[in-house]
Amino acid sequence: MKFFTNKQAGVKVTPIFENEAYESKLLEYTKERELFSGKLNEVYANLPFNGEKEILLGLGKKEELVEDKVREVFFKLVKVLESNKELEVFVTLPKVESVSTEKLVNAAVEGALHATYKFDKYKSDRKESPEVTINLSTEENLENLEEVVNEARDIMSGVFFSRDLVNERAEYLYPETLANIASKELSALGVEVEVYDEKQCEELGLKGLLAVGRGSDRKPRFIVMKYLNNPEESEVVGLVGKGVTYDSGGYSIKPTANSMDIMHCDMGGAGTVIGTMKLVATRKLKTNVIAVVGACENMIAGGSYKPGDVISTLSGKTVEVLNTDAEGRITLADSVYYATEKLKVSKVIDLATLTGACLVALGEFYTGAVTNNQEFYNELSKAAKEAGERVWQMPADDSFRELNKSSIADVKNTGGRLGGTITAGLFIENFVANNVPWIHLDIAGTAYLSKAEKYLPKGATGVHVKTLYNLLNK
């Protein structure tokens, strides 16, 4: 997709607010016939083959316009353009009180680009989509219009990179290849990438990660990515992504084939973290961030870890394994401890497709969150709202912590069915060193959708790449 600024070429697109007065013959015509009234996501395309062409774009009520609605509208516009084979338009974005002009432009570009994503590399009959050109201007003079457009393009490139990683099948994306991709893509942008193989993981003491990955022929990798671009600032933000590139459930095998065919997406947290690092480095943000991914496969073999085992972790704490399908929290235990104790990050966020319980509670619409620091969470919540990525904070108190206690080890890897999203998050809390401010994001429902939702596609979403970018771009 091409964007040009302050250029009038192609089909005219006229944004219309509901119940607002306009001097437009086309609008009068459509209103009289109840074809268009300016409601949100309404599109009326007047595209005669030999006459003046115009598209009316419904923005809904002016006072209710927010960024996420703009993304929806421009997603819809591009789909209409593609279906009508109209490949160039020009549009002037209005000035509104509810959204700054910069954010309006950003949201419009994001929404349009969302419409272009597809993962069809394995289709033999795949066809290239026609390239749409959008010529964009604004009612309010915006001197940095081109820069705002370019930033939105970079953001969506990071989101799409994350989606591609999570959509890739486990036959091709496994711990070693994930590490290779991260190293290749990020090193070229100035990120320092360190990859530890199985023997080096043993030397580091990553016993939890190694236990989960024991049953696979494809051995674990531990990936550390450092982007330190603000020497004047002592704060270093840690990002930790669950990197289980395939999850069979282990000996607590998943109940049906239908619950296993999408388990290549169980590294959704890793996809978000690596995508965020690429975006941050591309934009050359003045920030310090270190990302950690413990990558492994959870498979069944003679040497696999088993229900009833007691395993150790990097922190020295022991874990009673009651369910080998509650594996992600064990890998995160080592990764979070490494980030907070060995790398000494100032604060840490972990992201994981962790629990089915989160899907039950919040569907595929909200990410569940658990934290030990309300101020830090409030910062993230604001960044998520701006990104249009919904997060819901869960309660976290000692009643839930008690459920994780084991009679024979320090903790057990499941607190039971009740409150499962919370107890899973609080399991990870046990491995946050030095009382570092910490947020756990359970993206089990939001990282990979069973069907398309608004401008998000079926499959991988790249959720929270933009949330983290907003948080780091201060």
N, C-alpha and C positions, 0 to 999 in steps of 0.2 A: 504494500500500500504506500502511495506517495502522498505527501502533504506539502502544500505550498502556502505561504502566508501573504495576505493582502493582494490576492490575485483573483480577478473575476473571470472565470472561464468554466464552461460546462453548464449543466442544468442548475437553475437557481433553486436553492433550498430555503424555504422561509419558516423559521421557528415561530410557532403560534402558542400563546398562552390561552388557557381556557377562560372564557368570559371577559376577555380583553377586546378593546375596539381596534380594528385595523382597516385601512383603506385597501381592500383587496377584492377584485371582482371574483377571483377564484374562490376566496373564502366565503363570499356572499353566496355564490353558486352552491358550494358544498353544504353550507349551513342550511339553506332553504330546503335542500333535498335530504338533510340529515345524513350526509356522507362523511362529514368531518366537523368537529367542534373544538379541537385543540386539547382534548383529553390526553393524558399521559400515554405515550407509545402509539397514538394514532398517527398513521401516515397516509396521505392522499397523494398519489402520483398522477399528475396530468402530463402525459408524455406522447403527444401527437407526433406522427412521423414527419409532418411538414409544417409545424406551427411552434409557437413559443412554449417551452417546457418549464414546468415548475412543480416542485414537491412541497407539500405542506407537512410540517413536522410538529406533532403535538407535544408540548412540554408540561401539560397539566396546569394546575393553579400556580400562579407566580410566587405566592408567598410560601408555597410548599416545596419549591424546587430545591433539591439537594444533589450533591455530586453523584450519588449512586443512581438517581433517576436519569441523570444526563448520560451516564454510561449505558443504561438500558435503551434510551432513545437512539443513540448513535449506533449501537449494535443493530437495532432494528432497521435503521436507515441503510446501513451497508448491505444487509440481507435483501432489502427491497431493491437496491441498486443492482446487485448481482443477478437477482431473478429477472429483472427487466433489461439486463445487459446495458445499462447506462453507467459508464465507467468514469465519468468526470462530473463533479458538482462544485458549486461554490456556495458557502454559507457564512452569514455574519451572526455571531453569537451575541445575544442581547446582554445588556447590563442589568443585573438583579441585585437586590439587597441581601438575599439569603446565601449567596455563594459569591466569593470573589471572582473576578474575571480570570485570574490565573488558574484557580481551581476549576472553573468552568471549562477552560481550554483543555486542561489536563484530563478531566473526566471525559470530554468529547473524544479526544484522541484515543484514550484507553478503550472506551466503548467501541469505537470503530475498529480498533486493532483486535479486540476480543473476537470480532466476527470473522477474522481471517484464520484463526487457529484450527489446525486439524492434525491428527496423527494417523497417517495413511501409508507409511513407508512399506508396509507389507502387502499392500494391495497391488496386484499386477496391472489392473486397469485404471490406476489413479490418474487423475487429470489435474493439470495446473488450473487453479482458480484465476479468473480474469483479474487484473490489477486495477483497483479503484484509486482514483486520484481525488483528494479532497482539498479544495482551495479554501483556506480558513482566514476569516478576519473577525474583528470584534468591534462592537459599538463603542466601548470604552477604549481609548488609545492605550495599547500595551506595547511598550518599547521592547520588551524581551519576549515577544510572542514566539519568535522562532526558537529561542532557548527553551521555553516552556513545552513546545511541541517536541523538541529533541529529548527532553527529560522524560516525557511520557513514553516516547518510543523506546528509550533505554529501559524504563521500568517494565514495559511489556516484553521486551527481549529477555529480561531476567526471569519473568514469570513463565514465559514459553520454554525457556531452558529447563526450568524446574519441572514443568509439565512433561517435557520429553523424557526426562530421567525417570519419572514416576510411571509414565505410560509404557516404558520399555519393558520387554518381557525378561523374566529371570533366566531364560536360556542364554541371553546375551548380556544382561546386566547382573553381575554378581560381585562379591567383594573386591576382587582384583580389578575388574574392568571399571567399577565405580571409582575406585581409587585412581586408576589411570586417567579417566575422564576429568576428575577433579584436578589432578596434577597438571594435565595438559591445558585445560581451559583457564585455570586460575593463575598458574605460573606465568602465562603469557601476559597477564595483566598486572604483574608485580606482587601477587600474593605468594608468600612463602608456604609451600606445601610439603609436609613430611608424611610419608607413608610407612607404617610399620607392618612387617609381615608376621606370620604366625610365631616364628621363633623370637622375634623382637617383642611381640606382645607378651610372650612368656617372661622375657627378661624384665619387662615393665611391670609385670604382676597383674595383668588384666585377666584374672581368673574367671570372673563372671562372663565376660565376652567369650572367652575360650570355651567355657562350659557349654554355652548355648550353641556355638559353632562346631562342636566336636563331631556331630553326626554327618557333616557334609564333606564331600570330597573337595569342595571349593572352600578353602580355608579363610579365616577372618583376616581383615585388614583394619588397621586403626589409622584414621586420617586426621591430621591436625593442620589447620589452615590459619595462617597469621597475616592480618592486614593491619599494620601499625603505621598510621599516616598522620598522627597528631602528637609529636614528641612533647608539646607544651602541656598536654593533658595526661594526668596519671591514670584516669579511669580507663579500664579495658572491659568491654562487654563480651561475655562468653555466650556462644550459641552452640547448642548440642542437639544433634538430630539422630533420631532412631534410624539405624541403617540395616534393618533386617531385609535383605534383598529377596528372600522368599521364606514364607512361613507355612510349613505343613502342620504346625501345632506340635511337632515332635511326637513323643509317645502318647501325649494327650491329644491325639490326632483330631483335626477338625472334623465335624460330624458328617459333612457331605462334600461331594466334589464341587458343588455350587459355591461353597464357602472357601474353596481353595483356588479357584481359577483366576481370582484377581489378587492373589497374595503376593504378586510382584510389587504391588503398591505399598507393601508394609515398610518400605523405606521412604515413605512420604516426608517424614521429618528431615531425613538426610537430603532429599530433593529440595526442600525449602531452604535449608541452611546453605547448601552449595549454590543454589540459585541466588540467594541473598548476597553471598560473598562475591559472586560474579558481578552483580549489579552495583554493589558498593565500590568495587575496584574499578568498574567501567566509569562510574560517575566521579571517581577520585574524591570520595567524601573525606572530610577532615575529621577522622574518627579512628579509634583503636578497637578492633574486634578480632577475637580468636574463635574459630569454629572447630568443633570436634565431632567426628562421626565414627562410631564403632560399627563396622560392617561385617555381617555374617549371614549364613543361611541356617534356619532351624529345621533340621531334617532328622530322619530316623535311620539309625544304623546300630551295629553292635556296641559301638562306643558312645552312643548318645547319652546325654544326661537324662535322668528318669525321675518320675514322681517318687518322692520319699528320700531323694538324695539331699545331702547337706553340702552346699558348695561355699567356697570362700570368694572374696572380692578384693579389689585393689585396696580398699579402705581397711581391710582386715576383718570387717564384719561378716558374719556368716548368714547364709540364707537357706531356710528349709524350702525345698521345692515341692509344692503340692500340685502344681499344674505346669507342665512344660510349655503350654500355650500362653502362659503369662511370662514370656521370655524377654519382651522388649524392655521391661523395667529392670531386668537383670543386666542387660547390656548398658542401659543408661546409668545404672549404679556406678559402673566403672568409669564411663565417659564423664559424668557430672563430677565425680570425685576428682578425676584427673584434671578437669578444667578448673575446679575451685581450690584444690590443694596443691597440685603440681605446677599448674600454669598461673595460679594466683589471680584469676580474673576478678574484677571488682563486683560484678553482678552476672547472673546467668539466666538464660532462658532455654529450656529444653522443649522440643517439639516431637510428638510421636503419634503415630496411628496406634493408640495404645489399647483402648477397651471398646468392646461391643456395648458396654453399659452406657458409654457416651452417646452412641447412636440411639439407644433406647430413650435416653433422657432428652437429647437435643436434636435428634434427627440429623439430617445432612445440612442443616442451616446454621448451627452455631458450634464454635469450638468451645470446649470446656476448659476452664482455667483453675489452677490451684496455686496459691502463692504464700510466701512467708513474709511479704513486705507490701503493705497496701499502697504506699507512695509509688513504688516501682510499678505495681500493677496499674495504677491510675495513669501513668505515663503510657504504658502499652495500650490500655483501653482507648485512650485518645487517638493514638496512632492507628489503631485498628478501625475506629469509627471513620476516620478520614479516608482510609483505604476501602471502606465498604465491606470489610471482613468482620463478621459478627463474632463476638467473644462473650461468654457468660461465666462469671466467677462463681465457683462452687464454695460451699462452706468448708472449713478445715479446722477441726478442733480435736481434742484428745479422745473424744468418744470414737472417732474414726481411726485415730492412731492406734488405739488399743486393739483394733481388729487385725492389725498387721503383726502383732506380737506372736512369737513362736515359743512353744514349751521346750524345744530342744536346740534352737538356734537363736540368733539375735532377732531375726525377723523371718516371716514366711512370705512367699511371693504371691500370695493372694489372700485378701481379707474376706473373701466370700462374695456372693452375688449382690448383697445389699450394699449400696453406696460404692459400687465397684470402680467408678471413675475417680472418686475421691480417694479411696484407699490405695489405688494404683499410683496416683500422684504423690500421696504421702509416703508411700514406699520409697520413692525417689528422694524425697526430702531427707531421709536418713543418711544420704550420701552427699549432701551439700555441706562442704567443709567450711569452717570458720564463720558460720552464720551469715554467709554471703546472701544478699537479696536474690531471690529466686522465683521464677515463674515457670510453671509447667503448663503446656498447651497440648490438650488431647485433640488431635485433628483426625480422629478415626472417621468422623462423619463428613468432614469438610474437605479433606485432601483428595478424595476420589468419589465422584458422584455416580449413583446408579442411573440417573437420568439428568438431562440438561436442566439447569436452573437459571432463569433470566439470561444473562450474558455468559454464564459459565457452562462449559461443555460437559457432556457425559465423560466420565473418566477423570484423569488428573486435572486439578484446578490451579496448582501453584500457590495454594493458599498461604497467606502470611509473608510471602516475599515482600509485598508492598508494605505491610504492617511494620516489619522489621526495618525496612528502608526508611520509612517515616520516622521510626524511633531513633535510628542512628543518624539521620540527617537533621541534626539540631544545630 
